């Protein structure tokens, strides 16, 4: 089975999903972990330099968390198209026999565009929350508080 993971692009969300991906991989699942190049570099810097050996090289020099408001705006307006294109390329690779077919998407619950993408590709989706239950509920009440 092939699981594709996508995390909200900040390290506090990436690390738990990365751990889940590693656990699933140890159980025999093929994993595609989707991450931004910016955060891949930060992840490598915070871990063993060899922890992501075999993955494609990345560019970028930043080593700080990105400004949250523009990041959220970018996620809501810009992430669907490239993610949809990535799922299409992964599907084509499965037809070429290079990787197993994607059978499920594990998405950070703060990445709502993934629902649209999975519907377009007829994939089941599992949402993963990287925070505790009370923080999760407070997040959804945030607009009311504003």
Chimera marker file (.cmm) of the C-alpha trace (Angstrom):
<marker_set name="trace">
<marker id="1" x="0.000" y="0.000" z="0.000" r="1" g="1" b="0" radius="0.5"/>
<marker id="2" x="1.135" y="3.532" z="-0.759" r="1" g="1" b="0" radius="0.5"/>
<marker id="3" x="0.426" y="6.342" z="1.693" r="1" g="1" b="0" radius="0.5"/>
<marker id="4" x="1.089" y="9.946" z="0.783" r="1" g="1" b="0" radius="0.5"/>
<marker id="5" x="1.632" y="12.282" z="3.749" r="1" g="1" b="0" radius="0.5"/>
<marker id="6" x="1.304" y="16.061" z="3.658" r="1" g="1" b="0" radius="0.5"/>
<marker id="7" x="2.009" y="18.252" z="6.640" r="1" g="1" b="0" radius="0.5"/>
<marker id="8" x="1.301" y="21.870" z="7.449" r="1" g="1" b="0" radius="0.5"/>
<marker id="9" x="4.632" y="23.484" z="6.523" r="1" g="1" b="0" radius="0.5"/>
<marker id="10" x="5.944" y="24.291" z="10.002" r="1" g="1" b="0" radius="0.5"/>
<marker id="11" x="8.285" y="22.089" z="11.992" r="1" g="1" b="0" radius="0.5"/>
<marker id="12" x="5.868" y="21.402" z="14.880" r="1" g="1" b="0" radius="0.5"/>
<marker id="13" x="3.512" y="19.779" z="12.376" r="1" g="1" b="0" radius="0.5"/>
<marker id="14" x="6.157" y="18.145" z="10.193" r="1" g="1" b="0" radius="0.5"/>
<marker id="15" x="7.900" y="16.208" z="12.973" r="1" g="1" b="0" radius="0.5"/>
<marker id="16" x="4.830" y="14.241" z="14.202" r="1" g="1" b="0" radius="0.5"/>
<marker id="17" x="3.718" y="13.386" z="10.655" r="1" g="1" b="0" radius="0.5"/>
<marker id="18" x="7.271" y="12.381" z="9.782" r="1" g="1" b="0" radius="0.5"/>
<marker id="19" x="7.304" y="10.036" z="12.793" r="1" g="1" b="0" radius="0.5"/>
<marker id="20" x="3.969" y="8.560" z="11.702" r="1" g="1" b="0" radius="0.5"/>
<marker id="21" x="5.335" y="8.065" z="8.182" r="1" g="1" b="0" radius="0.5"/>
<marker id="22" x="8.391" y="6.272" z="9.565" r="1" g="1" b="0" radius="0.5"/>
<marker id="23" x="6.204" y="3.999" z="11.718" r="1" g="1" b="0" radius="0.5"/>
<marker id="24" x="3.987" y="3.117" z="8.762" r="1" g="1" b="0" radius="0.5"/>
<marker id="25" x="7.088" y="2.479" z="6.638" r="1" g="1" b="0" radius="0.5"/>
<marker id="26" x="8.417" y="0.094" z="9.295" r="1" g="1" b="0" radius="0.5"/>
<marker id="27" x="5.115" y="-1.812" z="8.985" r="1" g="1" b="0" radius="0.5"/>
<marker id="28" x="5.722" y="-2.286" z="5.241" r="1" g="1" b="0" radius="0.5"/>
<marker id="29" x="3.889" y="0.668" z="3.718" r="1" g="1" b="0" radius="0.5"/>
<marker id="30" x="5.404" y="2.684" z="0.878" r="1" g="1" b="0" radius="0.5"/>
<marker id="31" x="5.386" y="6.360" z="1.905" r="1" g="1" b="0" radius="0.5"/>
<marker id="32" x="5.586" y="9.561" z="-0.108" r="1" g="1" b="0" radius="0.5"/>
<marker id="33" x="6.193" y="12.442" z="2.313" r="1" g="1" b="0" radius="0.5"/>
<marker id="34" x="5.267" y="15.813" z="0.794" r="1" g="1" b="0" radius="0.5"/>
<marker id="35" x="7.182" y="18.758" z="2.224" r="1" g="1" b="0" radius="0.5"/>
<marker id="36" x="8.331" y="22.188" z="1.133" r="1" g="1" b="0" radius="0.5"/>
<marker id="37" x="11.964" y="22.612" z="0.156" r="1" g="1" b="0" radius="0.5"/>
<marker id="38" x="12.279" y="25.399" z="2.740" r="1" g="1" b="0" radius="0.5"/>
<marker id="39" x="11.230" y="23.116" z="5.582" r="1" g="1" b="0" radius="0.5"/>
<marker id="40" x="13.189" y="20.139" z="4.300" r="1" g="1" b="0" radius="0.5"/>
<marker id="41" x="16.387" y="22.097" z="4.917" r="1" g="1" b="0" radius="0.5"/>
<marker id="42" x="15.240" y="23.032" z="8.424" r="1" g="1" b="0" radius="0.5"/>
<marker id="43" x="14.336" y="19.412" z="9.144" r="1" g="1" b="0" radius="0.5"/>
<marker id="44" x="17.774" y="18.232" z="8.026" r="1" g="1" b="0" radius="0.5"/>
<marker id="45" x="19.478" y="20.861" z="10.182" r="1" g="1" b="0" radius="0.5"/>
<marker id="46" x="17.547" y="19.802" z="13.296" r="1" g="1" b="0" radius="0.5"/>
<marker id="47" x="18.228" y="16.076" z="12.803" r="1" g="1" b="0" radius="0.5"/>
<marker id="48" x="21.054" y="13.788" z="11.849" r="1" g="1" b="0" radius="0.5"/>
<marker id="49" x="22.394" y="15.105" z="8.499" r="1" g="1" b="0" radius="0.5"/>
<marker id="50" x="21.877" y="11.631" z="7.012" r="1" g="1" b="0" radius="0.5"/>
<marker id="51" x="18.262" y="11.282" z="8.209" r="1" g="1" b="0" radius="0.5"/>
<marker id="52" x="16.808" y="12.045" z="4.780" r="1" g="1" b="0" radius="0.5"/>
<marker id="53" x="19.440" y="10.337" z="2.605" r="1" g="1" b="0" radius="0.5"/>
<marker id="54" x="18.129" y="9.276" z="-0.768" r="1" g="1" b="0" radius="0.5"/>
<marker id="55" x="15.684" y="12.153" z="-1.119" r="1" g="1" b="0" radius="0.5"/>
<marker id="56" x="16.048" y="14.868" z="-3.709" r="1" g="1" b="0" radius="0.5"/>
<marker id="57" x="18.345" y="17.802" z="-2.868" r="1" g="1" b="0" radius="0.5"/>
<marker id="58" x="16.791" y="21.112" z="-1.927" r="1" g="1" b="0" radius="0.5"/>
<marker id="59" x="17.459" y="24.790" z="-2.311" r="1" g="1" b="0" radius="0.5"/>
<marker id="60" x="17.000" y="27.721" z="0.059" r="1" g="1" b="0" radius="0.5"/>
<marker id="61" x="18.862" y="29.442" z="2.846" r="1" g="1" b="0" radius="0.5"/>
<marker id="62" x="16.134" y="30.251" z="5.412" r="1" g="1" b="0" radius="0.5"/>
<marker id="63" x="16.337" y="28.899" z="8.942" r="1" g="1" b="0" radius="0.5"/>
<marker id="64" x="13.426" y="30.619" z="10.613" r="1" g="1" b="0" radius="0.5"/>
<marker id="65" x="9.732" y="29.910" z="10.828" r="1" g="1" b="0" radius="0.5"/>
<marker id="66" x="7.962" y="31.739" z="8.064" r="1" g="1" b="0" radius="0.5"/>
<marker id="67" x="5.562" y="34.589" z="8.855" r="1" g="1" b="0" radius="0.5"/>
<marker id="68" x="2.360" y="32.731" z="9.732" r="1" g="1" b="0" radius="0.5"/>
<marker id="69" x="-0.283" y="35.035" z="8.201" r="1" g="1" b="0" radius="0.5"/>
<marker id="70" x="1.224" y="35.083" z="4.682" r="1" g="1" b="0" radius="0.5"/>
<marker id="71" x="1.916" y="31.354" z="5.011" r="1" g="1" b="0" radius="0.5"/>
<marker id="72" x="-1.751" y="30.629" z="5.803" r="1" g="1" b="0" radius="0.5"/>
<marker id="73" x="-2.875" y="32.849" z="2.914" r="1" g="1" b="0" radius="0.5"/>
<marker id="74" x="-0.479" y="31.060" z="0.572" r="1" g="1" b="0" radius="0.5"/>
<marker id="75" x="-1.697" y="27.634" z="1.677" r="1" g="1" b="0" radius="0.5"/>
<marker id="76" x="-5.315" y="28.603" z="1.101" r="1" g="1" b="0" radius="0.5"/>
<marker id="77" x="-4.712" y="30.112" z="-2.349" r="1" g="1" b="0" radius="0.5"/>
<marker id="78" x="-1.623" y="28.458" z="-3.845" r="1" g="1" b="0" radius="0.5"/>
<marker id="79" x="-1.177" y="24.896" z="-2.614" r="1" g="1" b="0" radius="0.5"/>
<marker id="80" x="-4.027" y="23.036" z="-4.357" r="1" g="1" b="0" radius="0.5"/>
<marker id="81" x="-2.743" y="23.274" z="-7.937" r="1" g="1" b="0" radius="0.5"/>
<marker id="82" x="0.844" y="22.079" z="-7.305" r="1" g="1" b="0" radius="0.5"/>
<marker id="83" x="-0.401" y="19.358" z="-4.958" r="1" g="1" b="0" radius="0.5"/>
<marker id="84" x="-2.924" y="18.191" z="-7.543" r="1" g="1" b="0" radius="0.5"/>
<marker id="85" x="-0.143" y="18.155" z="-10.164" r="1" g="1" b="0" radius="0.5"/>
<marker id="86" x="2.043" y="16.126" z="-7.794" r="1" g="1" b="0" radius="0.5"/>
<marker id="87" x="-0.723" y="13.546" z="-7.289" r="1" g="1" b="0" radius="0.5"/>
<marker id="88" x="-1.122" y="13.349" z="-11.076" r="1" g="1" b="0" radius="0.5"/>
<marker id="89" x="2.650" y="12.767" z="-11.527" r="1" g="1" b="0" radius="0.5"/>
<marker id="90" x="2.628" y="10.120" z="-8.780" r="1" g="1" b="0" radius="0.5"/>
<marker id="91" x="-0.318" y="8.410" z="-10.468" r="1" g="1" b="0" radius="0.5"/>
<marker id="92" x="1.573" y="8.427" z="-13.789" r="1" g="1" b="0" radius="0.5"/>
<marker id="93" x="4.610" y="6.904" z="-12.048" r="1" g="1" b="0" radius="0.5"/>
<marker id="94" x="2.426" y="4.076" z="-10.771" r="1" g="1" b="0" radius="0.5"/>
<marker id="95" x="1.284" y="3.416" z="-14.320" r="1" g="1" b="0" radius="0.5"/>
<marker id="96" x="4.948" y="3.234" z="-15.332" r="1" g="1" b="0" radius="0.5"/>
<marker id="97" x="5.554" y="0.682" z="-12.559" r="1" g="1" b="0" radius="0.5"/>
<marker id="98" x="8.029" y="2.932" z="-10.718" r="1" g="1" b="0" radius="0.5"/>
<marker id="99" x="6.108" y="3.146" z="-7.432" r="1" g="1" b="0" radius="0.5"/>
<marker id="100" x="3.061" y="1.409" z="-5.940" r="1" g="1" b="0" radius="0.5"/>
<marker id="101" x="-0.289" y="3.109" z="-6.535" r="1" g="1" b="0" radius="0.5"/>
<marker id="102" x="-1.406" y="5.665" z="-3.956" r="1" g="1" b="0" radius="0.5"/>
<marker id="103" x="-4.089" y="4.078" z="-1.806" r="1" g="1" b="0" radius="0.5"/>
<marker id="104" x="-4.586" y="6.764" z="0.846" r="1" g="1" b="0" radius="0.5"/>
<marker id="105" x="-3.613" y="10.318" z="1.751" r="1" g="1" b="0" radius="0.5"/>
<marker id="106" x="-2.699" y="11.224" z="5.325" r="1" g="1" b="0" radius="0.5"/>
<marker id="107" x="-3.175" y="14.972" z="5.665" r="1" g="1" b="0" radius="0.5"/>
<marker id="108" x="-2.500" y="17.450" z="8.410" r="1" g="1" b="0" radius="0.5"/>
<marker id="109" x="-5.953" y="18.638" z="9.456" r="1" g="1" b="0" radius="0.5"/>
<marker id="110" x="-4.867" y="22.238" z="8.782" r="1" g="1" b="0" radius="0.5"/>
<marker id="111" x="-4.431" y="21.563" z="5.048" r="1" g="1" b="0" radius="0.5"/>
<marker id="112" x="-8.062" y="21.756" z="3.826" r="1" g="1" b="0" radius="0.5"/>
<marker id="113" x="-7.196" y="21.844" z="0.110" r="1" g="1" b="0" radius="0.5"/>
<marker id="114" x="-6.247" y="18.172" z="0.347" r="1" g="1" b="0" radius="0.5"/>
<marker id="115" x="-9.941" y="17.239" z="0.498" r="1" g="1" b="0" radius="0.5"/>
<marker id="116" x="-10.497" y="18.729" z="-2.968" r="1" g="1" b="0" radius="0.5"/>
<marker id="117" x="-7.415" y="16.978" z="-4.345" r="1" g="1" b="0" radius="0.5"/>
<marker id="118" x="-8.382" y="13.579" z="-2.951" r="1" g="1" b="0" radius="0.5"/>
<marker id="119" x="-11.914" y="13.929" z="-4.315" r="1" g="1" b="0" radius="0.5"/>
<marker id="120" x="-10.500" y="14.714" z="-7.770" r="1" g="1" b="0" radius="0.5"/>
<marker id="121" x="-8.247" y="11.642" z="-7.602" r="1" g="1" b="0" radius="0.5"/>
<marker id="122" x="-10.830" y="9.370" z="-5.904" r="1" g="1" b="0" radius="0.5"/>
<marker id="123" x="-8.553" y="8.710" z="-2.910" r="1" g="1" b="0" radius="0.5"/>
<marker id="124" x="-9.533" y="8.157" z="0.703" r="1" g="1" b="0" radius="0.5"/>
<marker id="125" x="-8.141" y="10.681" z="3.162" r="1" g="1" b="0" radius="0.5"/>
<marker id="126" x="-7.174" y="10.463" z="6.828" r="1" g="1" b="0" radius="0.5"/>
<marker id="127" x="-6.711" y="13.651" z="8.832" r="1" g="1" b="0" radius="0.5"/>
<marker id="128" x="-3.993" y="13.860" z="11.438" r="1" g="1" b="0" radius="0.5"/>
<marker id="129" x="-3.920" y="16.461" z="14.199" r="1" g="1" b="0" radius="0.5"/>
<marker id="130" x="-0.513" y="17.305" z="15.591" r="1" g="1" b="0" radius="0.5"/>
<marker id="131" x="-1.916" y="19.046" z="18.668" r="1" g="1" b="0" radius="0.5"/>
<marker id="132" x="-3.846" y="17.910" z="21.711" r="1" g="1" b="0" radius="0.5"/>
<marker id="133" x="-7.657" y="17.843" z="21.702" r="1" g="1" b="0" radius="0.5"/>
<marker id="134" x="-8.154" y="21.093" z="23.621" r="1" g="1" b="0" radius="0.5"/>
<marker id="135" x="-5.853" y="23.035" z="21.291" r="1" g="1" b="0" radius="0.5"/>
<marker id="136" x="-7.581" y="21.480" z="18.301" r="1" g="1" b="0" radius="0.5"/>
<marker id="137" x="-11.007" y="22.613" z="19.542" r="1" g="1" b="0" radius="0.5"/>
<marker id="138" x="-9.731" y="26.098" z="20.461" r="1" g="1" b="0" radius="0.5"/>
<marker id="139" x="-8.368" y="26.523" z="16.948" r="1" g="1" b="0" radius="0.5"/>
<marker id="140" x="-11.829" y="26.044" z="15.503" r="1" g="1" b="0" radius="0.5"/>
<marker id="141" x="-13.268" y="28.605" z="17.934" r="1" g="1" b="0" radius="0.5"/>
<marker id="142" x="-10.614" y="31.183" z="17.052" r="1" g="1" b="0" radius="0.5"/>
<marker id="143" x="-12.825" y="33.028" z="14.493" r="1" g="1" b="0" radius="0.5"/>
<marker id="144" x="-15.540" y="33.370" z="17.154" r="1" g="1" b="0" radius="0.5"/>
<marker id="145" x="-13.036" y="34.852" z="19.574" r="1" g="1" b="0" radius="0.5"/>
<marker id="146" x="-11.893" y="37.404" z="16.996" r="1" g="1" b="0" radius="0.5"/>
<link id1="1" id2="2" r="1" g="1" b="0" radius="0.2"/>
<link id1="2" id2="3" r="1" g="1" b="0" radius="0.2"/>
<link id1="3" id2="4" r="1" g="1" b="0" radius="0.2"/>
<link id1="4" id2="5" r="1" g="1" b="0" radius="0.2"/>
<link id1="5" id2="6" r="1" g="1" b="0" radius="0.2"/>
<link id1="6" id2="7" r="1" g="1" b="0" radius="0.2"/>
<link id1="7" id2="8" r="1" g="1" b="0" radius="0.2"/>
<link id1="8" id2="9" r="1" g="1" b="0" radius="0.2"/>
<link id1="9" id2="10" r="1" g="1" b="0" radius="0.2"/>
<link id1="10" id2="11" r="1" g="1" b="0" radius="0.2"/>
<link id1="11" id2="12" r="1" g="1" b="0" radius="0.2"/>
<link id1="12" id2="13" r="1" g="1" b="0" radius="0.2"/>
<link id1="13" id2="14" r="1" g="1" b="0" radius="0.2"/>
<link id1="14" id2="15" r="1" g="1" b="0" radius="0.2"/>
<link id1="15" id2="16" r="1" g="1" b="0" radius="0.2"/>
<link id1="16" id2="17" r="1" g="1" b="0" radius="0.2"/>
<link id1="17" id2="18" r="1" g="1" b="0" radius="0.2"/>
<link id1="18" id2="19" r="1" g="1" b="0" radius="0.2"/>
<link id1="19" id2="20" r="1" g="1" b="0" radius="0.2"/>
<link id1="20" id2="21" r="1" g="1" b="0" radius="0.2"/>
<link id1="21" id2="22" r="1" g="1" b="0" radius="0.2"/>
<link id1="22" id2="23" r="1" g="1" b="0" radius="0.2"/>
<link id1="23" id2="24" r="1" g="1" b="0" radius="0.2"/>
<link id1="24" id2="25" r="1" g="1" b="0" radius="0.2"/>
<link id1="25" id2="26" r="1" g="1" b="0" radius="0.2"/>
<link id1="26" id2="27" r="1" g="1" b="0" radius="0.2"/>
<link id1="27" id2="28" r="1" g="1" b="0" radius="0.2"/>
<link id1="28" id2="29" r="1" g="1" b="0" radius="0.2"/>
<link id1="29" id2="30" r="1" g="1" b="0" radius="0.2"/>
<link id1="30" id2="31" r="1" g="1" b="0" radius="0.2"/>
<link id1="31" id2="32" r="1" g="1" b="0" radius="0.2"/>
<link id1="32" id2="33" r="1" g="1" b="0" radius="0.2"/>
<link id1="33" id2="34" r="1" g="1" b="0" radius="0.2"/>
<link id1="34" id2="35" r="1" g="1" b="0" radius="0.2"/>
<link id1="35" id2="36" r="1" g="1" b="0" radius="0.2"/>
<link id1="36" id2="37" r="1" g="1" b="0" radius="0.2"/>
<link id1="37" id2="38" r="1" g="1" b="0" radius="0.2"/>
<link id1="38" id2="39" r="1" g="1" b="0" radius="0.2"/>
<link id1="39" id2="40" r="1" g="1" b="0" radius="0.2"/>
<link id1="40" id2="41" r="1" g="1" b="0" radius="0.2"/>
<link id1="41" id2="42" r="1" g="1" b="0" radius="0.2"/>
<link id1="42" id2="43" r="1" g="1" b="0" radius="0.2"/>
<link id1="43" id2="44" r="1" g="1" b="0" radius="0.2"/>
<link id1="44" id2="45" r="1" g="1" b="0" radius="0.2"/>
<link id1="45" id2="46" r="1" g="1" b="0" radius="0.2"/>
<link id1="46" id2="47" r="1" g="1" b="0" radius="0.2"/>
<link id1="47" id2="48" r="1" g="1" b="0" radius="0.2"/>
<link id1="48" id2="49" r="1" g="1" b="0" radius="0.2"/>
<link id1="49" id2="50" r="1" g="1" b="0" radius="0.2"/>
<link id1="50" id2="51" r="1" g="1" b="0" radius="0.2"/>
<link id1="51" id2="52" r="1" g="1" b="0" radius="0.2"/>
<link id1="52" id2="53" r="1" g="1" b="0" radius="0.2"/>
<link id1="53" id2="54" r="1" g="1" b="0" radius="0.2"/>
<link id1="54" id2="55" r="1" g="1" b="0" radius="0.2"/>
<link id1="55" id2="56" r="1" g="1" b="0" radius="0.2"/>
<link id1="56" id2="57" r="1" g="1" b="0" radius="0.2"/>
<link id1="57" id2="58" r="1" g="1" b="0" radius="0.2"/>
<link id1="58" id2="59" r="1" g="1" b="0" radius="0.2"/>
<link id1="59" id2="60" r="1" g="1" b="0" radius="0.2"/>
<link id1="60" id2="61" r="1" g="1" b="0" radius="0.2"/>
<link id1="61" id2="62" r="1" g="1" b="0" radius="0.2"/>
<link id1="62" id2="63" r="1" g="1" b="0" radius="0.2"/>
<link id1="63" id2="64" r="1" g="1" b="0" radius="0.2"/>
<link id1="64" id2="65" r="1" g="1" b="0" radius="0.2"/>
<link id1="65" id2="66" r="1" g="1" b="0" radius="0.2"/>
<link id1="66" id2="67" r="1" g="1" b="0" radius="0.2"/>
<link id1="67" id2="68" r="1" g="1" b="0" radius="0.2"/>
<link id1="68" id2="69" r="1" g="1" b="0" radius="0.2"/>
<link id1="69" id2="70" r="1" g="1" b="0" radius="0.2"/>
<link id1="70" id2="71" r="1" g="1" b="0" radius="0.2"/>
<link id1="71" id2="72" r="1" g="1" b="0" radius="0.2"/>
<link id1="72" id2="73" r="1" g="1" b="0" radius="0.2"/>
<link id1="73" id2="74" r="1" g="1" b="0" radius="0.2"/>
<link id1="74" id2="75" r="1" g="1" b="0" radius="0.2"/>
<link id1="75" id2="76" r="1" g="1" b="0" radius="0.2"/>
<link id1="76" id2="77" r="1" g="1" b="0" radius="0.2"/>
<link id1="77" id2="78" r="1" g="1" b="0" radius="0.2"/>
<link id1="78" id2="79" r="1" g="1" b="0" radius="0.2"/>
<link id1="79" id2="80" r="1" g="1" b="0" radius="0.2"/>
<link id1="80" id2="81" r="1" g="1" b="0" radius="0.2"/>
<link id1="81" id2="82" r="1" g="1" b="0" radius="0.2"/>
<link id1="82" id2="83" r="1" g="1" b="0" radius="0.2"/>
<link id1="83" id2="84" r="1" g="1" b="0" radius="0.2"/>
<link id1="84" id2="85" r="1" g="1" b="0" radius="0.2"/>
<link id1="85" id2="86" r="1" g="1" b="0" radius="0.2"/>
<link id1="86" id2="87" r="1" g="1" b="0" radius="0.2"/>
<link id1="87" id2="88" r="1" g="1" b="0" radius="0.2"/>
<link id1="88" id2="89" r="1" g="1" b="0" radius="0.2"/>
<link id1="89" id2="90" r="1" g="1" b="0" radius="0.2"/>
<link id1="90" id2="91" r="1" g="1" b="0" radius="0.2"/>
<link id1="91" id2="92" r="1" g="1" b="0" radius="0.2"/>
<link id1="92" id2="93" r="1" g="1" b="0" radius="0.2"/>
<link id1="93" id2="94" r="1" g="1" b="0" radius="0.2"/>
<link id1="94" id2="95" r="1" g="1" b="0" radius="0.2"/>
<link id1="95" id2="96" r="1" g="1" b="0" radius="0.2"/>
<link id1="96" id2="97" r="1" g="1" b="0" radius="0.2"/>
<link id1="97" id2="98" r="1" g="1" b="0" radius="0.2"/>
<link id1="98" id2="99" r="1" g="1" b="0" radius="0.2"/>
<link id1="99" id2="100" r="1" g="1" b="0" radius="0.2"/>
<link id1="100" id2="101" r="1" g="1" b="0" radius="0.2"/>
<link id1="101" id2="102" r="1" g="1" b="0" radius="0.2"/>
<link id1="102" id2="103" r="1" g="1" b="0" radius="0.2"/>
<link id1="103" id2="104" r="1" g="1" b="0" radius="0.2"/>
<link id1="104" id2="105" r="1" g="1" b="0" radius="0.2"/>
<link id1="105" id2="106" r="1" g="1" b="0" radius="0.2"/>
<link id1="106" id2="107" r="1" g="1" b="0" radius="0.2"/>
<link id1="107" id2="108" r="1" g="1" b="0" radius="0.2"/>
<link id1="108" id2="109" r="1" g="1" b="0" radius="0.2"/>
<link id1="109" id2="110" r="1" g="1" b="0" radius="0.2"/>
<link id1="110" id2="111" r="1" g="1" b="0" radius="0.2"/>
<link id1="111" id2="112" r="1" g="1" b="0" radius="0.2"/>
<link id1="112" id2="113" r="1" g="1" b="0" radius="0.2"/>
<link id1="113" id2="114" r="1" g="1" b="0" radius="0.2"/>
<link id1="114" id2="115" r="1" g="1" b="0" radius="0.2"/>
<link id1="115" id2="116" r="1" g="1" b="0" radius="0.2"/>
<link id1="116" id2="117" r="1" g="1" b="0" radius="0.2"/>
<link id1="117" id2="118" r="1" g="1" b="0" radius="0.2"/>
<link id1="118" id2="119" r="1" g="1" b="0" radius="0.2"/>
<link id1="119" id2="120" r="1" g="1" b="0" radius="0.2"/>
<link id1="120" id2="121" r="1" g="1" b="0" radius="0.2"/>
<link id1="121" id2="122" r="1" g="1" b="0" radius="0.2"/>
<link id1="122" id2="123" r="1" g="1" b="0" radius="0.2"/>
<link id1="123" id2="124" r="1" g="1" b="0" radius="0.2"/>
<link id1="124" id2="125" r="1" g="1" b="0" radius="0.2"/>
<link id1="125" id2="126" r="1" g="1" b="0" radius="0.2"/>
<link id1="126" id2="127" r="1" g="1" b="0" radius="0.2"/>
<link id1="127" id2="128" r="1" g="1" b="0" radius="0.2"/>
<link id1="128" id2="129" r="1" g="1" b="0" radius="0.2"/>
<link id1="129" id2="130" r="1" g="1" b="0" radius="0.2"/>
<link id1="130" id2="131" r="1" g="1" b="0" radius="0.2"/>
<link id1="131" id2="132" r="1" g="1" b="0" radius="0.2"/>
<link id1="132" id2="133" r="1" g="1" b="0" radius="0.2"/>
<link id1="133" id2="134" r="1" g="1" b="0" radius="0.2"/>
<link id1="134" id2="135" r="1" g="1" b="0" radius="0.2"/>
<link id1="135" id2="136" r="1" g="1" b="0" radius="0.2"/>
<link id1="136" id2="137" r="1" g="1" b="0" radius="0.2"/>
<link id1="137" id2="138" r="1" g="1" b="0" radius="0.2"/>
<link id1="138" id2="139" r="1" g="1" b="0" radius="0.2"/>
<link id1="139" id2="140" r="1" g="1" b="0" radius="0.2"/>
<link id1="140" id2="141" r="1" g="1" b="0" radius="0.2"/>
<link id1="141" id2="142" r="1" g="1" b="0" radius="0.2"/>
<link id1="142" id2="143" r="1" g="1" b="0" radius="0.2"/>
<link id1="143" id2="144" r="1" g="1" b="0" radius="0.2"/>
<link id1="144" id2="145" r="1" g="1" b="0" radius="0.2"/>
<link id1="145" id2="146" r="1" g="1" b="0" radius="0.2"/>
</marker_set>
